[in-house]
Amino acid sequence: MSQDDLHPLIKAGVFHHQFVSMHPFLDCNGRLTRILTEYYLLLKNYEVAKYFILDDYYDMDRHLYSDKLHTADQGDKTTWL
């Protein structure tokens, strides 16, 4: 399976994990990651912001978001995705 065969939602999840794990900013980069993820989805015709805001969604349970996100740190992104 080539990268072009991956569904845009899977690509968005992989991008989200990879970008947030770089931590290039002192105050982390979660907000920027979520904005860029939402922008990517918009480019792929997924109007996520029409229905909910990713920041608000992840703020509902920030610990769960962080825990699920970090399950992908060892390479297996199944739980995160």
N, CA, C and O of each residue as an XYZ file, in Angstrom:
324
protein
N       0.861     -1.180      0.000
C       0.000      0.000      0.000
C       0.900      1.234      0.000
O       1.767      1.376      0.862
N       0.693      2.109     -0.953
C       1.481      3.337     -1.006
C       0.830      4.384     -0.114
O      -0.315      4.242      0.313
N       1.593      5.439      0.155
C       1.077      6.501      1.005
C      -0.132      7.178      0.361
O      -1.008      7.683      1.063
N      -0.182      7.191     -0.970
C      -1.318      7.796     -1.664
C      -2.597      6.991     -1.483
O      -3.692      7.522     -1.672
N      -2.476      5.715     -1.121
C      -3.648      4.868     -0.909
C      -4.271      5.071      0.473
O      -5.394      4.629      0.712
N      -3.561      5.728      1.375
C      -4.078      5.925      2.730
C      -5.225      6.934      2.729
O      -5.192      7.933      2.010
N      -6.222      6.659      3.536
C      -7.365      7.558      3.685
C      -6.891      8.868      4.325
O      -6.018      8.841      5.193
N      -7.449     10.011      3.913
C      -7.044     11.303      4.483
C      -7.174     11.383      6.003
O      -6.388     12.080      6.644
N      -8.147     10.686      6.594
C      -8.281     10.725      8.054
C      -7.116      9.997      8.729
O      -6.664     10.411      9.797
N      -6.632      8.920      8.117
C      -5.471      8.206      8.648
C      -4.233      9.088      8.511
O      -3.438      9.207      9.443
N      -4.078      9.706      7.338
C      -2.941     10.603      7.123
C      -2.954     11.755      8.130
O      -1.906     12.141      8.649
N      -4.138     12.301      8.403
C      -4.255     13.401      9.358
C      -3.819     12.955     10.753
O      -3.129     13.695     11.455
N      -4.217     11.754     11.153
C      -3.825     11.233     12.464
C      -2.334     10.989     12.571
O      -1.730     11.284     13.602
N      -1.733     10.452     11.518
C      -0.281     10.218     11.509
C       0.454     11.551     11.551
O       1.404     11.716     12.316
N       0.016     12.506     10.729
C       0.630     13.835     10.743
C       0.535     14.452     12.136
O       1.515     14.982     12.660
N      -0.653     14.374     12.726
C      -0.892     14.966     14.049
C       0.126     14.429     15.060
O       0.750     15.199     15.790
N       0.287     13.123     15.096
C       1.239     12.526     16.039
C       2.665     12.946     15.732
O       3.406     13.315     16.643
N       3.065     12.898     14.472
C       4.445     13.222     14.113
C       4.772     14.676     14.406
O       5.849     14.974     14.921
N       3.862     15.583     14.088
C       4.141     17.000     14.300
C       4.187     17.343     15.786
O       5.084     18.059     16.231
N       3.234     16.840     16.545
C       3.200     17.186     17.970
C       4.392     16.579     18.708
O       4.831     17.125     19.720
N       4.912     15.477     18.223
C       6.037     14.836     18.913
C       7.366     15.556     18.675
O       8.345     15.269     19.364
N       7.421     16.475     17.727
C       8.662     17.224     17.469
C       8.954     18.251     18.566
O      10.119     18.522     18.855
N       7.926     18.823     19.175
C       8.059     19.841     20.229
C       9.090     20.916     19.905
O      10.032     21.105     20.674
N       8.936     21.627     18.787
C       9.918     22.655     18.455
C       9.722     23.963     19.217
O      10.545     24.869     19.091
N       8.654     24.083     20.004
C       8.375     25.333     20.688
C       8.441     25.134     22.201
O       8.174     24.044     22.706
N       8.798     26.195     22.914
C       8.917     26.105     24.368
C       7.593     25.740     25.028
O       7.574     24.986     26.001
N       6.488     26.265     24.512
C       5.183     25.974     25.119
C       4.490     24.819     24.396
O       3.263     24.759     24.317
N       5.302     23.912     23.877
C       4.829     22.764     23.088
C       4.219     23.261     21.787
O       4.450     24.405     21.394
N       3.460     22.436     21.130
C       2.903     22.844     19.853
C       1.553     22.196     19.583
O       1.188     21.974     18.429
N       0.823     21.895     20.628
C      -0.460     21.234     20.477
C      -1.466     22.037     19.687
O      -2.122     21.504     18.792
N      -1.597     23.328     20.008
C      -2.570     24.150     19.294
C      -2.229     24.253     17.819
O      -3.108     24.127     16.965
N      -0.955     24.483     17.513
C      -0.527     24.573     16.118
C      -0.765     23.251     15.399
O      -1.208     23.235     14.251
N      -0.477     22.157     16.066
C      -0.708     20.842     15.470
C      -2.181     20.642     15.133
O      -2.516     20.164     14.049
N      -3.051     21.004     16.055
C      -4.478     20.822     15.816
C      -4.976     21.739     14.699
O      -5.840     21.345     13.915
N      -4.441     22.950     14.622
C      -4.822     23.861     13.536
C      -4.371     23.302     12.190
O      -5.137     23.300     11.226
N      -3.127     22.827     12.126
C      -2.616     22.277     10.873
C      -3.347     20.996     10.480
O      -3.585     20.759      9.296
N      -3.703     20.174     11.455
C      -4.467     18.965     11.177
C      -5.833     19.341     10.606
O      -6.289     18.752      9.626
N      -6.471     20.313     11.219
C      -7.774     20.767     10.739
C      -7.646     21.362      9.329
O      -8.515     21.144      8.484
N      -6.578     22.103      9.078
C      -6.349     22.683      7.752
C      -6.163     21.581      6.701
O      -6.730     21.651      5.611
N      -5.366     20.567      7.042
C      -5.171     19.445      6.123
C      -6.511     18.790      5.798
O      -6.802     18.505      4.636
N      -7.320     18.552      6.818
C      -8.624     17.929      6.595
C      -9.523     18.815      5.728
O     -10.276     18.315      4.892
N      -9.439     20.117      5.930
C     -10.204     21.050      5.104
C      -9.769     20.944      3.638
O     -10.607     20.942      2.737
N      -8.463     20.857      3.410
C      -7.950     20.701      2.045
C      -8.450     19.410      1.397
O      -8.577     19.331      0.175
N      -8.730     18.414      2.211
C      -9.230     17.127      1.710
C     -10.758     17.050      1.763
O     -11.342     15.968      1.693
N     -11.388     18.218      1.889
C     -12.855     18.344      1.879
C     -13.547     17.754      3.104
O     -14.700     17.329      3.022
N     -12.854     17.725      4.229
C     -13.472     17.349      5.503
C     -13.640     18.629      6.306
O     -12.675     19.146      6.869
N     -14.848     19.131      6.358
C     -15.109     20.391      7.033
C     -15.337     20.161      8.526
O     -16.442     20.339      9.036
N     -14.286     19.768      9.200
C     -14.363     19.426     10.619
C     -14.890     20.595     11.431
O     -15.746     20.404     12.295
N     -14.401     21.802     11.176
C     -14.792     22.974     11.968
C     -16.270     23.305     11.818
O     -16.826     24.041     12.633
N     -16.904     22.774     10.796
C     -18.338     22.990     10.611
C     -19.131     22.300     11.722
O     -20.240     22.719     12.054
N     -18.555     21.245     12.289
C     -19.252     20.434     13.281
C     -18.685     20.568     14.695
O     -19.437     20.530     15.669
N     -17.377     20.722     14.811
C     -16.764     20.904     16.118
C     -15.349     21.444     15.939
O     -14.781     21.379     14.848
N     -14.791     21.975     17.014
C     -13.434     22.518     17.020
C     -12.526     21.484     17.673
O     -12.798     21.037     18.787
N     -11.438     21.096     16.983
C     -10.551     20.068     17.529
C     -10.045     20.428     18.920
O      -9.999     19.564     19.795
N      -9.664     21.686     19.145
C      -9.188     22.087     20.475
C     -10.243     21.825     21.538
O      -9.936     21.291     22.604
N     -11.483     22.198     21.252
C     -12.567     21.974     22.216
C     -12.791     20.484     22.443
O     -13.009     20.044     23.572
N     -12.734     19.717     21.364
C     -12.933     18.271     21.471
C     -11.868     17.638     22.361
O     -12.190     16.868     23.265
N     -10.612     17.959     22.109
C      -9.537     17.367     22.906
C      -9.485     17.924     24.322
O      -8.990     17.255     25.229
N      -9.991     19.144     24.527
C     -10.032     19.722     25.873
C     -11.026     19.011     26.785
O     -10.919     19.116     28.007
N     -11.990     18.289     26.214
C     -12.975     17.593     27.047
C     -12.296     16.598     27.981
O     -12.743     16.403     29.111
N     -11.227     15.972     27.521
C     -10.456     15.047     28.359
C      -9.000     15.079     27.889
O      -8.540     14.194     27.166
N      -8.295     16.118     28.318
C      -6.927     16.339     27.857
C      -5.999     15.182     28.233
O      -5.081     14.858     27.479
N      -6.226     14.559     29.386
C      -5.381     13.425     29.800
C      -5.583     12.224     28.870
O      -4.616     11.567     28.484
N      -6.819     11.944     28.516
C      -7.098     10.852     27.592
C      -6.464     11.136     26.224
O      -5.858     10.251     25.620
N      -6.607     12.370     25.746
C      -5.996     12.779     24.480
C      -4.490     12.535     24.524
O      -3.926     11.923     23.618
N      -3.848     13.015     25.580
C      -2.399     12.859     25.717
C      -1.994     11.393     25.823
O      -1.030     10.962     25.191
N      -2.726     10.638     26.617
C      -2.418      9.210     26.773
C      -2.537      8.466     25.453
O      -1.651      7.691     25.094
N      -3.626      8.695     24.729
C      -3.830      8.022     23.443
C      -2.781      8.458     22.429
O      -2.268      7.639     21.667
N      -2.466      9.744     22.422
C      -1.456     10.265     21.499
C      -0.102      9.614     21.745
O       0.595      9.249     20.798
N       0.268      9.470     23.002
C       1.592      8.922     23.342
C       1.680      7.410     23.162
O       2.776      6.851     23.210
N       0.544      6.736     22.955
C       0.626      5.303     22.663
C       1.312      5.074     21.318
O       1.816      3.981     21.057
N       1.333      6.091     20.469
C       1.948      5.977     19.139
C       3.451      6.246     19.164
O       4.117      6.079     18.142
N       3.993      6.656     20.296
C       5.412      7.006     20.386
C       6.346      5.850     20.076
O       7.463      6.070     19.609
N       5.913      4.635     20.323
C       6.762      3.466     20.086
C       6.604      2.904     18.675
O       7.215      1.887     18.347
N       5.797      3.550     17.841
C       5.666      3.137     16.465
C       4.311      2.573     16.084
O       3.896      2.717     14.934
N       3.605      1.936     17.011
C       2.283      1.390     16.708
C       1.235      2.467     16.944
O       0.931      2.814     18.086
N       0.692      2.987     15.866
C      -0.260      4.086     15.959
C      -1.717      3.623     16.017
O      -2.632      4.443     15.949
N      -1.933      2.312     16.144
C      -3.273      1.758     16.097
C      -4.195      2.376     17.156
O      -5.293      2.823     16.825
N      -3.776      2.405     18.391
C      -4.624      2.945     19.467
C      -4.907      4.423     19.234
O      -6.041      4.875     19.398
N      -3.891      5.169     18.857
C      -4.061      6.599     18.610
C      -5.042      6.829     17.460
O      -5.956      7.645     17.568
N      -4.847      6.117     16.380
C      -5.714      6.334     15.223
C      -7.112      5.822     15.484
O      -7.979      5.923     14.615
